[in-house]
Amino acid sequence: MAAKRTSELIPLCHPLPLTQVDVQLAYDESLPGVTLTATARTTGRTGVEMEAMTAVAVAALRCTT
């Protein structure tokens, strides 16, 4: 949901028609925490980096509770 609302959360980001968003959480024993990876896709001719980073940032906030 965070990726879909990126334009509401981050100034100057415009809404994109996302076709897929996936967030993976992996526990890594060599680190003091977890690894979060997000993949975002769209059919538009633009990047979706901000949407993927927003998805990971909000997922990380959720992991702390």
Backbone hydrogen bonds, N-H to C=O, Kabsch-Sander energy under -0.5 kcal/mol:
donor,donor_aa,acceptor,acceptor_aa,energy
5,R,1,M,-1.1
5,R,2,A,-0.5
6,T,3,A,-1.2
8,E,5,R,-1.2
9,L,5,R,-1.4
10,I,6,T,-2.7
13,C,10,I,-1.5
18,L,16,L,-1.6
19,T,41,R,-2.8
20,Q,41,R,-1.4
22,D,39,T,-2.6
24,Q,37,T,-3.3
26,A,35,T,-2.5
28,D,33,G,-1.3
29,E,27,Y,-0.5
31,L,28,D,-1.7
33,G,28,D,-0.6
33,G,31,L,-0.8
35,T,26,A,-3.1
37,T,24,Q,-2.5
39,T,22,D,-2.7
41,R,20,Q,-2.7
43,T,17,P,-0.9
46,T,44,G,-1.3
52,A,48,V,-2.0
53,M,49,E,-2.6
54,T,50,M,-2.3
55,A,51,E,-2.1
56,V,52,A,-2.0
57,A,53,M,-2.5
58,V,54,T,-2.5
59,A,55,A,-2.0
60,A,56,V,-2.5
61,L,57,A,-1.7
62,R,58,V,-1.8
63,C,59,A,-1.7
64,T,60,A,-0.8
64,T,61,L,-0.7
65,T,62,R,-1.2
